[in-house]
Amino acid sequence: MDLLAALEKDFLIGDGGYGAILQSRGLGPEESIELWNLTNPREIEEIHRDFIQAGSELIQTNTFGANRIALARHALAEKVEEINRAGVEIARRAAEGKVFVVSSFGPSGGLIEPYGDLTKEQLYEAFREQAEALAQAGVDGFFVETFVSIEEAEIAVSAAQETGLPVAASLAFQANGATAFGVKPEQAVARLSAAGAEVIGANCGIGPAELFPIMQEFKRCYSGLTIAQPNAGIPQLVQGRAVFPKTPESMAVYALRFRNLGVNIIGGCCGTRPEHIQAMARALRHR
């Protein structure tokens, strides 16, 4: 069964955030998390396996910032294909054909003209290059995620959908119900679906309690497939480190609420660990 057919039939449980876990395993603050696909593949595979064992029914490749523009900040622009291919191969090994493997496909980290120096053509080419590498490596679909700029998200979706694979698109919302640039769910639905996204929703930025009313708004204005992947709460700074306060049990409560709302992909983002997914899976699948 392909990804869209599976989502039409039932909801799927996603995975969580990789950054905080890898930081606890030695990832440096200025180090490229995507480079670990080449330098520390066993660590990435182990995290994938931990999420699968916890109950994830789809996992994301470690390729969030593996586009040419983002990688250039680490002098890795010429390793786009190698890093993305390795990310898919690692996830495929961990999945063992039992769960879906989708690509984490994040923003460039720059700004489009006139707010920044990136042109739409530059962005499209960077996203197209990454999308082709991921598609050729064998992903089941794309998670265009954590975008704040709707314009950049549209470009990323357009590039990803050229591969012919399913595309989910999610923006990072604030607790006020809009992105940092003021985009609300109804606008996101109109523009992202027009760009080619087949699953639309929100991830990152806020916790499940803050995201729930936003997903209610998505369901009010959109009858298509949706995705919700909140952080494990709004991060708090404790002794110089970001701490995510939501317990596995509280994440499970909201996972049920998202399911009852009709959300099709239910997972987590920053701070969401395998123990959070395990509690969510127990609640959602009665495990």
Secondary structure, 3 states (H helix, E strand, C coil): CCHHHHHHHCCEECCCCCHHHHHHCCCCCCCCCCCHHHHCHHHHHHHHHHHHHHCCCEEECCCCCCCHHHHHCCCCHHHHHHHHHHHHHHHHHHHCCCCEEEEEECCCCCCECCCCCECHHHHHHHHHHHHHHHHHHCCCEEEEEEECCHHHHHHHHHHHHCCCCCEEEEECCCCCCCCCCCCCHHHHHHHHHHHCCCEEEEECCCCHHHHHHHHHHHHHHCCCEEEEECCCCCCEEECCEEECCCCHHHHHHHHHHHHHHCCCEECCCCCCCHHHHHHHHHHHHCC
